[in-house]
């Protein structure tokens, strides 16, 4: 796997389920299981960091926006959970920081008093984003942040990630939803069977995919419903 994300850039890592996208995110965070065998390097600002140093960055220098809404405590009000993130980030006034983080995402004080099961999927994603950004990270890893959301909620999540990149952070959007990624990404990296196989600009995804350099990327593009569900063996 070979992936670079610069400050101010949103890079989409696209591939089918099981391609290794989330595994890469966990490697960047130093969160691979003890029995995992790791090779290669993870560099921040040109400096190679081992697993322990990467774990030390997690939540501050590097933030994860997880795909599972079960990351939230089901028995605690979400405002308390956001406030706890502010405390861990050593914010001077955690309560005020939590309120501001929720308000920035269109969530009022009444939302902070609710439990996760009382919120819609889109609201939960915004709460998770508020928690992830509390440490003012330089790198944001958004791991499949939109599955199961209605179109308006998907748009809100993606627009939020685009704004995060425009504020000067590096954002990696991990997704299998190629059309959604094309609307916000600066670059698209395609992975397949645990390897990155191609990199393209969103503008390259057009027509019959002739501008795409790798056969797998062209096949992925042509197989979309909007492109006629063409399989590789189709004429």
mmCIF file of the C-alpha atoms, coordinates in Angstrom:
data_MODEL
# 
_entry.id   MODEL 
# 
loop_
_atom_site.group_PDB 
_atom_site.id 
_atom_site.type_symbol 
_atom_site.label_atom_id 
_atom_site.label_alt_id 
_atom_site.label_comp_id 
_atom_site.label_asym_id 
_atom_site.label_entity_id 
_atom_site.label_seq_id 
_atom_site.pdbx_PDB_ins_code 
_atom_site.Cartn_x 
_atom_site.Cartn_y 
_atom_site.Cartn_z 
_atom_site.occupancy 
_atom_site.B_iso_or_equiv 
_atom_site.pdbx_formal_charge 
_atom_site.auth_seq_id 
_atom_site.auth_comp_id 
_atom_site.auth_asym_id 
_atom_site.auth_atom_id 
_atom_site.pdbx_PDB_model_num 
ATOM 1   C CA . UNK A 1 1   ? 0.000   0.000   0.000   1.00 0.00 ? 1   UNK A CA 1 
ATOM 2   C CA . UNK A 1 2   ? 1.376   3.395   -1.007  1.00 0.00 ? 2   UNK A CA 1 
ATOM 3   C CA . UNK A 1 3   ? -0.533  6.543   -0.063  1.00 0.00 ? 3   UNK A CA 1 
ATOM 4   C CA . UNK A 1 4   ? 0.423   10.177  0.499   1.00 0.00 ? 4   UNK A CA 1 
ATOM 5   C CA . UNK A 1 5   ? -1.839  12.942  1.807   1.00 0.00 ? 5   UNK A CA 1 
ATOM 6   C CA . UNK A 1 6   ? -0.705  16.558  2.035   1.00 0.00 ? 6   UNK A CA 1 
ATOM 7   C CA . UNK A 1 7   ? -2.101  19.335  4.202   1.00 0.00 ? 7   UNK A CA 1 
ATOM 8   C CA . UNK A 1 8   ? -5.124  20.946  2.604   1.00 0.00 ? 8   UNK A CA 1 
ATOM 9   C CA . UNK A 1 9   ? -5.827  17.840  0.537   1.00 0.00 ? 9   UNK A CA 1 
ATOM 10  C CA . UNK A 1 10  ? -8.609  15.260  0.608   1.00 0.00 ? 10  UNK A CA 1 
ATOM 11  C CA . UNK A 1 11  ? -7.479  11.889  -0.741  1.00 0.00 ? 11  UNK A CA 1 
ATOM 12  C CA . UNK A 1 12  ? -10.094 9.187   -1.305  1.00 0.00 ? 12  UNK A CA 1 
ATOM 13  C CA . UNK A 1 13  ? -8.957  5.589   -0.806  1.00 0.00 ? 13  UNK A CA 1 
ATOM 14  C CA . UNK A 1 14  ? -11.466 3.527   -2.784  1.00 0.00 ? 14  UNK A CA 1 
ATOM 15  C CA . UNK A 1 15  ? -11.835 -0.223  -3.040  1.00 0.00 ? 15  UNK A CA 1 
ATOM 16  C CA . UNK A 1 16  ? -14.157 -3.143  -2.475  1.00 0.00 ? 16  UNK A CA 1 
ATOM 17  C CA . UNK A 1 17  ? -14.821 -4.597  0.972   1.00 0.00 ? 17  UNK A CA 1 
ATOM 18  C CA . UNK A 1 18  ? -11.819 -6.598  2.136   1.00 0.00 ? 18  UNK A CA 1 
ATOM 19  C CA . UNK A 1 19  ? -9.345  -4.689  -0.043  1.00 0.00 ? 19  UNK A CA 1 
ATOM 20  C CA . UNK A 1 20  ? -7.357  -3.510  2.991   1.00 0.00 ? 20  UNK A CA 1 
ATOM 21  C CA . UNK A 1 21  ? -8.607  0.069   3.330   1.00 0.00 ? 21  UNK A CA 1 
ATOM 22  C CA . UNK A 1 22  ? -9.452  -0.008  7.035   1.00 0.00 ? 22  UNK A CA 1 
ATOM 23  C CA . UNK A 1 23  ? -6.372  -2.104  7.757   1.00 0.00 ? 23  UNK A CA 1 
ATOM 24  C CA . UNK A 1 24  ? -4.247  0.715   6.373   1.00 0.00 ? 24  UNK A CA 1 
ATOM 25  C CA . UNK A 1 25  ? -5.988  3.211   8.670   1.00 0.00 ? 25  UNK A CA 1 
ATOM 26  C CA . UNK A 1 26  ? -5.294  1.040   11.704  1.00 0.00 ? 26  UNK A CA 1 
ATOM 27  C CA . UNK A 1 27  ? -1.644  0.727   10.647  1.00 0.00 ? 27  UNK A CA 1 
ATOM 28  C CA . UNK A 1 28  ? -1.346  4.523   10.449  1.00 0.00 ? 28  UNK A CA 1 
ATOM 29  C CA . UNK A 1 29  ? -2.792  4.749   13.966  1.00 0.00 ? 29  UNK A CA 1 
ATOM 30  C CA . UNK A 1 30  ? -0.474  2.020   15.303  1.00 0.00 ? 30  UNK A CA 1 
ATOM 31  C CA . UNK A 1 31  ? -3.524  -0.081  16.164  1.00 0.00 ? 31  UNK A CA 1 
ATOM 32  C CA . UNK A 1 32  ? -2.800  -3.336  14.351  1.00 0.00 ? 32  UNK A CA 1 
ATOM 33  C CA . UNK A 1 33  ? -3.316  -6.476  16.484  1.00 0.00 ? 33  UNK A CA 1 
ATOM 34  C CA . UNK A 1 34  ? -0.240  -7.915  18.242  1.00 0.00 ? 34  UNK A CA 1 
ATOM 35  C CA . UNK A 1 35  ? -0.072  -10.909 15.893  1.00 0.00 ? 35  UNK A CA 1 
ATOM 36  C CA . UNK A 1 36  ? -0.002  -8.712  12.771  1.00 0.00 ? 36  UNK A CA 1 
ATOM 37  C CA . UNK A 1 37  ? 3.184   -8.622  10.729  1.00 0.00 ? 37  UNK A CA 1 
ATOM 38  C CA . UNK A 1 38  ? 4.016   -5.121  9.533   1.00 0.00 ? 38  UNK A CA 1 
ATOM 39  C CA . UNK A 1 39  ? 6.562   -3.978  6.976   1.00 0.00 ? 39  UNK A CA 1 
ATOM 40  C CA . UNK A 1 40  ? 7.219   -0.655  5.306   1.00 0.00 ? 40  UNK A CA 1 
ATOM 41  C CA . UNK A 1 41  ? 7.073   2.827   6.821   1.00 0.00 ? 41  UNK A CA 1 
ATOM 42  C CA . UNK A 1 42  ? 4.507   5.368   7.972   1.00 0.00 ? 42  UNK A CA 1 
ATOM 43  C CA . UNK A 1 43  ? 5.917   8.896   7.734   1.00 0.00 ? 43  UNK A CA 1 
ATOM 44  C CA . UNK A 1 44  ? 4.684   12.197  9.144   1.00 0.00 ? 44  UNK A CA 1 
ATOM 45  C CA . UNK A 1 45  ? 6.431   15.287  7.783   1.00 0.00 ? 45  UNK A CA 1 
ATOM 46  C CA . UNK A 1 46  ? 9.092   12.999  6.357   1.00 0.00 ? 46  UNK A CA 1 
ATOM 47  C CA . UNK A 1 47  ? 9.862   11.278  9.673   1.00 0.00 ? 47  UNK A CA 1 
ATOM 48  C CA . UNK A 1 48  ? 9.247   7.529   9.936   1.00 0.00 ? 48  UNK A CA 1 
ATOM 49  C CA . UNK A 1 49  ? 7.296   6.622   13.084  1.00 0.00 ? 49  UNK A CA 1 
ATOM 50  C CA . UNK A 1 50  ? 7.059   3.220   14.725  1.00 0.00 ? 50  UNK A CA 1 
ATOM 51  C CA . UNK A 1 51  ? 3.791   1.793   16.130  1.00 0.00 ? 51  UNK A CA 1 
ATOM 52  C CA . UNK A 1 52  ? 4.265   3.325   19.602  1.00 0.00 ? 52  UNK A CA 1 
ATOM 53  C CA . UNK A 1 53  ? 4.871   6.811   18.193  1.00 0.00 ? 53  UNK A CA 1 
ATOM 54  C CA . UNK A 1 54  ? 1.853   6.452   15.927  1.00 0.00 ? 54  UNK A CA 1 
ATOM 55  C CA . UNK A 1 55  ? -0.327  5.432   18.873  1.00 0.00 ? 55  UNK A CA 1 
ATOM 56  C CA . UNK A 1 56  ? 0.891   8.499   20.765  1.00 0.00 ? 56  UNK A CA 1 
ATOM 57  C CA . UNK A 1 57  ? -0.410  10.702  17.917  1.00 0.00 ? 57  UNK A CA 1 
ATOM 58  C CA . UNK A 1 58  ? -3.844  9.058   17.876  1.00 0.00 ? 58  UNK A CA 1 
ATOM 59  C CA . UNK A 1 59  ? -6.616  11.427  18.882  1.00 0.00 ? 59  UNK A CA 1 
ATOM 60  C CA . UNK A 1 60  ? -4.360  14.480  18.660  1.00 0.00 ? 60  UNK A CA 1 
ATOM 61  C CA . UNK A 1 61  ? -2.004  14.580  15.693  1.00 0.00 ? 61  UNK A CA 1 
ATOM 62  C CA . UNK A 1 62  ? -4.077  11.918  13.935  1.00 0.00 ? 62  UNK A CA 1 
ATOM 63  C CA . UNK A 1 63  ? -7.839  11.494  14.307  1.00 0.00 ? 63  UNK A CA 1 
ATOM 64  C CA . UNK A 1 64  ? -10.084 8.606   13.301  1.00 0.00 ? 64  UNK A CA 1 
ATOM 65  C CA . UNK A 1 65  ? -13.672 9.149   12.228  1.00 0.00 ? 65  UNK A CA 1 
ATOM 66  C CA . UNK A 1 66  ? -14.872 5.545   12.642  1.00 0.00 ? 66  UNK A CA 1 
ATOM 67  C CA . UNK A 1 67  ? -17.366 3.700   10.505  1.00 0.00 ? 67  UNK A CA 1 
ATOM 68  C CA . UNK A 1 68  ? -19.154 2.069   13.455  1.00 0.00 ? 68  UNK A CA 1 
ATOM 69  C CA . UNK A 1 69  ? -21.601 4.221   15.410  1.00 0.00 ? 69  UNK A CA 1 
ATOM 70  C CA . UNK A 1 70  ? -21.073 1.749   18.273  1.00 0.00 ? 70  UNK A CA 1 
ATOM 71  C CA . UNK A 1 71  ? -17.935 3.731   19.138  1.00 0.00 ? 71  UNK A CA 1 
ATOM 72  C CA . UNK A 1 72  ? -20.263 5.847   21.270  1.00 0.00 ? 72  UNK A CA 1 
ATOM 73  C CA . UNK A 1 73  ? -21.169 4.760   24.801  1.00 0.00 ? 73  UNK A CA 1 
ATOM 74  C CA . UNK A 1 74  ? -24.867 3.767   24.615  1.00 0.00 ? 74  UNK A CA 1 
ATOM 75  C CA . UNK A 1 75  ? -25.604 4.712   28.247  1.00 0.00 ? 75  UNK A CA 1 
ATOM 76  C CA . UNK A 1 76  ? -24.013 8.185   28.343  1.00 0.00 ? 76  UNK A CA 1 
ATOM 77  C CA . UNK A 1 77  ? -25.441 11.414  26.893  1.00 0.00 ? 77  UNK A CA 1 
ATOM 78  C CA . UNK A 1 78  ? -23.510 12.398  23.796  1.00 0.00 ? 78  UNK A CA 1 
ATOM 79  C CA . UNK A 1 79  ? -22.659 15.828  25.194  1.00 0.00 ? 79  UNK A CA 1 
ATOM 80  C CA . UNK A 1 80  ? -20.825 14.186  28.077  1.00 0.00 ? 80  UNK A CA 1 
ATOM 81  C CA . UNK A 1 81  ? -18.895 12.033  25.612  1.00 0.00 ? 81  UNK A CA 1 
ATOM 82  C CA . UNK A 1 82  ? -17.872 15.034  23.524  1.00 0.00 ? 82  UNK A CA 1 
ATOM 83  C CA . UNK A 1 83  ? -16.842 16.824  26.718  1.00 0.00 ? 83  UNK A CA 1 
ATOM 84  C CA . UNK A 1 84  ? -14.676 13.831  27.661  1.00 0.00 ? 84  UNK A CA 1 
ATOM 85  C CA . UNK A 1 85  ? -12.928 14.155  24.289  1.00 0.00 ? 85  UNK A CA 1 
ATOM 86  C CA . UNK A 1 86  ? -12.302 17.821  25.086  1.00 0.00 ? 86  UNK A CA 1 
ATOM 87  C CA . UNK A 1 87  ? -10.809 16.849  28.453  1.00 0.00 ? 87  UNK A CA 1 
ATOM 88  C CA . UNK A 1 88  ? -8.491  14.308  26.814  1.00 0.00 ? 88  UNK A CA 1 
ATOM 89  C CA . UNK A 1 89  ? -7.442  17.009  24.342  1.00 0.00 ? 89  UNK A CA 1 
ATOM 90  C CA . UNK A 1 90  ? -6.667  19.272  27.332  1.00 0.00 ? 90  UNK A CA 1 
ATOM 91  C CA . UNK A 1 91  ? -9.042  22.015  26.250  1.00 0.00 ? 91  UNK A CA 1 
ATOM 92  C CA . UNK A 1 92  ? -9.068  24.838  28.865  1.00 0.00 ? 92  UNK A CA 1 
ATOM 93  C CA . UNK A 1 93  ? -12.876 24.766  29.165  1.00 0.00 ? 93  UNK A CA 1 
ATOM 94  C CA . UNK A 1 94  ? -14.046 21.284  28.086  1.00 0.00 ? 94  UNK A CA 1 
ATOM 95  C CA . UNK A 1 95  ? -17.737 22.040  28.585  1.00 0.00 ? 95  UNK A CA 1 
ATOM 96  C CA . UNK A 1 96  ? -17.638 25.137  26.377  1.00 0.00 ? 96  UNK A CA 1 
ATOM 97  C CA . UNK A 1 97  ? -15.479 23.341  23.808  1.00 0.00 ? 97  UNK A CA 1 
ATOM 98  C CA . UNK A 1 98  ? -18.004 20.492  23.609  1.00 0.00 ? 98  UNK A CA 1 
ATOM 99  C CA . UNK A 1 99  ? -20.929 22.879  23.135  1.00 0.00 ? 99  UNK A CA 1 
ATOM 100 C CA . UNK A 1 100 ? -19.046 24.785  20.433  1.00 0.00 ? 100 UNK A CA 1 
ATOM 101 C CA . UNK A 1 101 ? -18.015 21.595  18.605  1.00 0.00 ? 101 UNK A CA 1 
ATOM 102 C CA . UNK A 1 102 ? -21.615 20.389  18.482  1.00 0.00 ? 102 UNK A CA 1 
ATOM 103 C CA . UNK A 1 103 ? -22.916 23.818  17.458  1.00 0.00 ? 103 UNK A CA 1 
ATOM 104 C CA . UNK A 1 104 ? -20.378 23.981  14.613  1.00 0.00 ? 104 UNK A CA 1 
ATOM 105 C CA . UNK A 1 105 ? -22.055 20.860  13.235  1.00 0.00 ? 105 UNK A CA 1 
ATOM 106 C CA . UNK A 1 106 ? -25.600 22.148  13.601  1.00 0.00 ? 106 UNK A CA 1 
ATOM 107 C CA . UNK A 1 107 ? -26.351 20.317  16.857  1.00 0.00 ? 107 UNK A CA 1 
ATOM 108 C CA . UNK A 1 108 ? -27.924 22.358  19.640  1.00 0.00 ? 108 UNK A CA 1 
ATOM 109 C CA . UNK A 1 109 ? -27.618 21.938  23.429  1.00 0.00 ? 109 UNK A CA 1 
ATOM 110 C CA . UNK A 1 110 ? -30.659 19.644  23.520  1.00 0.00 ? 110 UNK A CA 1 
ATOM 111 C CA . UNK A 1 111 ? -28.795 17.109  21.369  1.00 0.00 ? 111 UNK A CA 1 
ATOM 112 C CA . UNK A 1 112 ? -26.018 16.921  23.942  1.00 0.00 ? 112 UNK A CA 1 
ATOM 113 C CA . UNK A 1 113 ? -28.538 15.709  26.514  1.00 0.00 ? 113 UNK A CA 1 
ATOM 114 C CA . UNK A 1 114 ? -29.654 12.783  24.373  1.00 0.00 ? 114 UNK A CA 1 
ATOM 115 C CA . UNK A 1 115 ? -28.297 9.256   24.240  1.00 0.00 ? 115 UNK A CA 1 
ATOM 116 C CA . UNK A 1 116 ? -26.950 7.764   20.984  1.00 0.00 ? 116 UNK A CA 1 
ATOM 117 C CA . UNK A 1 117 ? -30.088 5.693   20.336  1.00 0.00 ? 117 UNK A CA 1 
ATOM 118 C CA . UNK A 1 118 ? -32.158 8.883   20.336  1.00 0.00 ? 118 UNK A CA 1 
ATOM 119 C CA . UNK A 1 119 ? -30.245 10.357  17.390  1.00 0.00 ? 119 UNK A CA 1 
ATOM 120 C CA . UNK A 1 120 ? -30.453 9.751   13.656  1.00 0.00 ? 120 UNK A CA 1 
ATOM 121 C CA . UNK A 1 121 ? -27.527 8.176   11.847  1.00 0.00 ? 121 UNK A CA 1 
ATOM 122 C CA . UNK A 1 122 ? -26.493 11.520  10.417  1.00 0.00 ? 122 UNK A CA 1 
ATOM 123 C CA . UNK A 1 123 ? -26.541 13.178  13.844  1.00 0.00 ? 123 UNK A CA 1 
ATOM 124 C CA . UNK A 1 124 ? -24.418 10.379  15.309  1.00 0.00 ? 124 UNK A CA 1 
ATOM 125 C CA . UNK A 1 125 ? -21.860 10.895  12.531  1.00 0.00 ? 125 UNK A CA 1 
ATOM 126 C CA . UNK A 1 126 ? -21.703 14.591  13.367  1.00 0.00 ? 126 UNK A CA 1 
ATOM 127 C CA . UNK A 1 127 ? -21.171 13.783  17.053  1.00 0.00 ? 127 UNK A CA 1 
ATOM 128 C CA . UNK A 1 128 ? -18.331 11.422  16.118  1.00 0.00 ? 128 UNK A CA 1 
ATOM 129 C CA . UNK A 1 129 ? -16.828 14.156  13.935  1.00 0.00 ? 129 UNK A CA 1 
ATOM 130 C CA . UNK A 1 130 ? -17.001 16.632  16.827  1.00 0.00 ? 130 UNK A CA 1 
ATOM 131 C CA . UNK A 1 131 ? -15.130 14.155  19.024  1.00 0.00 ? 131 UNK A CA 1 
ATOM 132 C CA . UNK A 1 132 ? -12.551 13.320  16.350  1.00 0.00 ? 132 UNK A CA 1 
ATOM 133 C CA . UNK A 1 133 ? -11.691 16.970  15.703  1.00 0.00 ? 133 UNK A CA 1 
ATOM 134 C CA . UNK A 1 134 ? -11.390 17.973  19.352  1.00 0.00 ? 134 UNK A CA 1 
ATOM 135 C CA . UNK A 1 135 ? -7.619  17.435  19.391  1.00 0.00 ? 135 UNK A CA 1 
ATOM 136 C CA . UNK A 1 136 ? -7.118  19.731  16.355  1.00 0.00 ? 136 UNK A CA 1 
ATOM 137 C CA . UNK A 1 137 ? -5.487  16.929  14.322  1.00 0.00 ? 137 UNK A CA 1 
ATOM 138 C CA . UNK A 1 138 ? -3.215  17.403  11.332  1.00 0.00 ? 138 UNK A CA 1 
ATOM 139 C CA . UNK A 1 139 ? -4.440  14.174  9.717   1.00 0.00 ? 139 UNK A CA 1 
ATOM 140 C CA . UNK A 1 140 ? -8.033  12.895  9.674   1.00 0.00 ? 140 UNK A CA 1 
ATOM 141 C CA . UNK A 1 141 ? -8.839  9.310   8.688   1.00 0.00 ? 141 UNK A CA 1 
ATOM 142 C CA . UNK A 1 142 ? -12.534 8.976   7.827   1.00 0.00 ? 142 UNK A CA 1 
ATOM 143 C CA . UNK A 1 143 ? -13.270 5.247   7.689   1.00 0.00 ? 143 UNK A CA 1 
ATOM 144 C CA . UNK A 1 144 ? -16.468 4.599   5.692   1.00 0.00 ? 144 UNK A CA 1 
ATOM 145 C CA . UNK A 1 145 ? -18.322 7.543   7.286   1.00 0.00 ? 145 UNK A CA 1 
ATOM 146 C CA . UNK A 1 146 ? -21.492 7.394   5.158   1.00 0.00 ? 146 UNK A CA 1 
ATOM 147 C CA . UNK A 1 147 ? -22.969 3.830   4.887   1.00 0.00 ? 147 UNK A CA 1 
ATOM 148 C CA . UNK A 1 148 ? -26.661 3.640   5.700   1.00 0.00 ? 148 UNK A CA 1 
ATOM 149 C CA . UNK A 1 149 ? -27.202 7.394   5.648   1.00 0.00 ? 149 UNK A CA 1 
ATOM 150 C CA . UNK A 1 150 ? -29.843 9.154   3.527   1.00 0.00 ? 150 UNK A CA 1 
ATOM 151 C CA . UNK A 1 151 ? -28.519 11.284  0.649   1.00 0.00 ? 151 UNK A CA 1 
ATOM 152 C CA . UNK A 1 152 ? -28.783 14.602  2.507   1.00 0.00 ? 152 UNK A CA 1 
ATOM 153 C CA . UNK A 1 153 ? -26.825 13.217  5.468   1.00 0.00 ? 153 UNK A CA 1 
ATOM 154 C CA . UNK A 1 154 ? -24.182 11.757  3.128   1.00 0.00 ? 154 UNK A CA 1 
ATOM 155 C CA . UNK A 1 155 ? -23.782 15.162  1.515   1.00 0.00 ? 155 UNK A CA 1 
ATOM 156 C CA . UNK A 1 156 ? -23.423 16.850  4.912   1.00 0.00 ? 156 UNK A CA 1 
ATOM 157 C CA . UNK A 1 157 ? -20.721 14.403  6.053   1.00 0.00 ? 157 UNK A CA 1 
ATOM 158 C CA . UNK A 1 158 ? -18.746 14.733  2.820   1.00 0.00 ? 158 UNK A CA 1 
ATOM 159 C CA . UNK A 1 159 ? -19.035 18.523  2.790   1.00 0.00 ? 159 UNK A CA 1 
ATOM 160 C CA . UNK A 1 160 ? -17.737 18.536  6.371   1.00 0.00 ? 160 UNK A CA 1 
ATOM 161 C CA . UNK A 1 161 ? -14.693 16.505  5.347   1.00 0.00 ? 161 UNK A CA 1 
ATOM 162 C CA . UNK A 1 162 ? -14.067 18.844  2.416   1.00 0.00 ? 162 UNK A CA 1 
ATOM 163 C CA . UNK A 1 163 ? -14.162 21.841  4.773   1.00 0.00 ? 163 UNK A CA 1 
ATOM 164 C CA . UNK A 1 164 ? -11.751 20.051  7.099   1.00 0.00 ? 164 UNK A CA 1 
ATOM 165 C CA . UNK A 1 165 ? -9.250  19.694  4.257   1.00 0.00 ? 165 UNK A CA 1 
ATOM 166 C CA . UNK A 1 166 ? -9.793  23.284  3.144   1.00 0.00 ? 166 UNK A CA 1 
ATOM 167 C CA . UNK A 1 167 ? -8.878  24.392  6.686   1.00 0.00 ? 167 UNK A CA 1 
ATOM 168 C CA . UNK A 1 168 ? -5.387  22.997  6.081   1.00 0.00 ? 168 UNK A CA 1 
ATOM 169 C CA . UNK A 1 169 ? -5.600  19.436  7.364   1.00 0.00 ? 169 UNK A CA 1 
ATOM 170 C CA . UNK A 1 170 ? -4.820  16.264  5.471   1.00 0.00 ? 170 UNK A CA 1 
ATOM 171 C CA . UNK A 1 171 ? -7.925  14.092  5.064   1.00 0.00 ? 171 UNK A CA 1 
ATOM 172 C CA . UNK A 1 172 ? -8.074  10.478  3.919   1.00 0.00 ? 172 UNK A CA 1 
ATOM 173 C CA . UNK A 1 173 ? -11.594 9.346   3.018   1.00 0.00 ? 173 UNK A CA 1 
ATOM 174 C CA . UNK A 1 174 ? -11.821 5.548   3.091   1.00 0.00 ? 174 UNK A CA 1 
ATOM 175 C CA . UNK A 1 175 ? -14.829 4.395   1.095   1.00 0.00 ? 175 UNK A CA 1 
ATOM 176 C CA . UNK A 1 176 ? -16.244 1.943   -1.415  1.00 0.00 ? 176 UNK A CA 1 
ATOM 177 C CA . UNK A 1 177 ? -18.561 4.670   -2.768  1.00 0.00 ? 177 UNK A CA 1 
ATOM 178 C CA . UNK A 1 178 ? -16.644 5.945   -5.793  1.00 0.00 ? 178 UNK A CA 1 
ATOM 179 C CA . UNK A 1 179 ? -19.277 8.456   -7.021  1.00 0.00 ? 179 UNK A CA 1 
ATOM 180 C CA . UNK A 1 180 ? -19.465 10.084  -3.583  1.00 0.00 ? 180 UNK A CA 1 
ATOM 181 C CA . UNK A 1 181 ? -15.678 10.316  -3.375  1.00 0.00 ? 181 UNK A CA 1 
ATOM 182 C CA . UNK A 1 182 ? -15.423 11.990  -6.772  1.00 0.00 ? 182 UNK A CA 1 
ATOM 183 C CA . UNK A 1 183 ? -17.521 14.903  -5.537  1.00 0.00 ? 183 UNK A CA 1 
ATOM 184 C CA . UNK A 1 184 ? -15.079 15.953  -2.808  1.00 0.00 ? 184 UNK A CA 1 
ATOM 185 C CA . UNK A 1 185 ? -11.639 14.398  -3.438  1.00 0.00 ? 185 UNK A CA 1 
ATOM 186 C CA . UNK A 1 186 ? -8.526  16.036  -4.841  1.00 0.00 ? 186 UNK A CA 1 
ATOM 187 C CA . UNK A 1 187 ? -7.079  12.633  -5.715  1.00 0.00 ? 187 UNK A CA 1 
ATOM 188 C CA . UNK A 1 188 ? -8.486  9.106   -5.801  1.00 0.00 ? 188 UNK A CA 1 
ATOM 189 C CA . UNK A 1 189 ? -6.318  6.110   -4.890  1.00 0.00 ? 189 UNK A CA 1 
ATOM 190 C CA . UNK A 1 190 ? -7.672  2.691   -5.857  1.00 0.00 ? 190 UNK A CA 1 
ATOM 191 C CA . UNK A 1 191 ? -6.794  -0.385  -3.818  1.00 0.00 ? 191 UNK A CA 1 
ATOM 192 C CA . UNK A 1 192 ? -7.374  -4.038  -4.680  1.00 0.00 ? 192 UNK A CA 1 
ATOM 193 C CA . UNK A 1 193 ? -6.394  -7.225  -2.838  1.00 0.00 ? 193 UNK A CA 1 
ATOM 194 C CA . UNK A 1 194 ? -4.330  -5.372  -0.247  1.00 0.00 ? 194 UNK A CA 1 
ATOM 195 C CA . UNK A 1 195 ? -2.421  -3.207  -2.743  1.00 0.00 ? 195 UNK A CA 1 
ATOM 196 C CA . UNK A 1 196 ? -2.822  0.290   -4.112  1.00 0.00 ? 196 UNK A CA 1 
ATOM 197 C CA . UNK A 1 197 ? -3.065  -0.212  -7.862  1.00 0.00 ? 197 UNK A CA 1 
ATOM 198 C CA . UNK A 1 198 ? -3.844  3.236   -9.267  1.00 0.00 ? 198 UNK A CA 1 
ATOM 199 C CA . UNK A 1 199 ? -4.100  6.946   -8.584  1.00 0.00 ? 199 UNK A CA 1 
ATOM 200 C CA . UNK A 1 200 ? -6.217  9.373   -10.599 1.00 0.00 ? 200 UNK A CA 1 
ATOM 201 C CA . UNK A 1 201 ? -7.797  12.803  -10.530 1.00 0.00 ? 201 UNK A CA 1 
ATOM 202 C CA . UNK A 1 202 ? -11.582 13.016  -10.300 1.00 0.00 ? 202 UNK A CA 1 
ATOM 203 C CA . UNK A 1 203 ? -11.635 14.551  -13.797 1.00 0.00 ? 203 UNK A CA 1 
ATOM 204 C CA . UNK A 1 204 ? -10.192 11.291  -15.180 1.00 0.00 ? 204 UNK A CA 1 
ATOM 205 C CA . UNK A 1 205 ? -13.400 9.460   -14.286 1.00 0.00 ? 205 UNK A CA 1 
ATOM 206 C CA . UNK A 1 206 ? -15.489 10.288  -17.330 1.00 0.00 ? 206 UNK A CA 1 
ATOM 207 C CA . UNK A 1 207 ? -17.024 8.626   -20.364 1.00 0.00 ? 207 UNK A CA 1 
ATOM 208 C CA . UNK A 1 208 ? -15.884 5.056   -20.847 1.00 0.00 ? 208 UNK A CA 1 
ATOM 209 C CA . UNK A 1 209 ? -12.902 5.498   -18.516 1.00 0.00 ? 209 UNK A CA 1 
ATOM 210 C CA . UNK A 1 210 ? -10.312 5.790   -21.289 1.00 0.00 ? 210 UNK A CA 1 
ATOM 211 C CA . UNK A 1 211 ? -8.357  8.343   -19.217 1.00 0.00 ? 211 UNK A CA 1 
ATOM 212 C CA . UNK A 1 212 ? -7.871  5.820   -16.396 1.00 0.00 ? 212 UNK A CA 1 
ATOM 213 C CA . UNK A 1 213 ? -4.565  3.977   -16.530 1.00 0.00 ? 213 UNK A CA 1 
ATOM 214 C CA . UNK A 1 214 ? -5.278  0.713   -14.701 1.00 0.00 ? 214 UNK A CA 1 
ATOM 215 C CA . UNK A 1 215 ? -7.667  -2.007  -15.959 1.00 0.00 ? 215 UNK A CA 1 
ATOM 216 C CA . UNK A 1 216 ? -9.140  -2.524  -12.481 1.00 0.00 ? 216 UNK A CA 1 
ATOM 217 C CA . UNK A 1 217 ? -9.925  1.185   -12.133 1.00 0.00 ? 217 UNK A CA 1 
ATOM 218 C CA . UNK A 1 218 ? -11.593 1.229   -15.550 1.00 0.00 ? 218 UNK A CA 1 
ATOM 219 C CA . UNK A 1 219 ? -13.597 -1.877  -14.644 1.00 0.00 ? 219 UNK A CA 1 
ATOM 220 C CA . UNK A 1 220 ? -14.675 -0.297  -11.345 1.00 0.00 ? 220 UNK A CA 1 
ATOM 221 C CA . UNK A 1 221 ? -15.805 2.845   -13.172 1.00 0.00 ? 221 UNK A CA 1 
ATOM 222 C CA . UNK A 1 222 ? -17.622 1.014   -15.956 1.00 0.00 ? 222 UNK A CA 1 
ATOM 223 C CA . UNK A 1 223 ? -19.448 -1.248  -13.481 1.00 0.00 ? 223 UNK A CA 1 
ATOM 224 C CA . UNK A 1 224 ? -21.279 1.665   -11.854 1.00 0.00 ? 224 UNK A CA 1 
ATOM 225 C CA . UNK A 1 225 ? -25.054 1.807   -12.474 1.00 0.00 ? 225 UNK A CA 1 
ATOM 226 C CA . UNK A 1 226 ? -24.718 5.189   -14.184 1.00 0.00 ? 226 UNK A CA 1 
ATOM 227 C CA . UNK A 1 227 ? -22.271 3.614   -16.632 1.00 0.00 ? 227 UNK A CA 1 
ATOM 228 C CA . UNK A 1 228 ? -24.420 0.641   -17.517 1.00 0.00 ? 228 UNK A CA 1 
ATOM 229 C CA . UNK A 1 229 ? -23.140 -2.046  -15.123 1.00 0.00 ? 229 UNK A CA 1 
ATOM 230 C CA . UNK A 1 230 ? -20.521 -3.084  -17.683 1.00 0.00 ? 230 UNK A CA 1 
ATOM 231 C CA . UNK A 1 231 ? -18.450 -6.073  -16.565 1.00 0.00 ? 231 UNK A CA 1 
ATOM 232 C CA . UNK A 1 232 ? -14.849 -6.506  -17.774 1.00 0.00 ? 232 UNK A CA 1 
ATOM 233 C CA . UNK A 1 233 ? -15.862 -9.090  -20.374 1.00 0.00 ? 233 UNK A CA 1 
ATOM 234 C CA . UNK A 1 234 ? -18.601 -6.867  -21.812 1.00 0.00 ? 234 UNK A CA 1 
ATOM 235 C CA . UNK A 1 235 ? -17.903 -5.454  -25.285 1.00 0.00 ? 235 UNK A CA 1 
# 
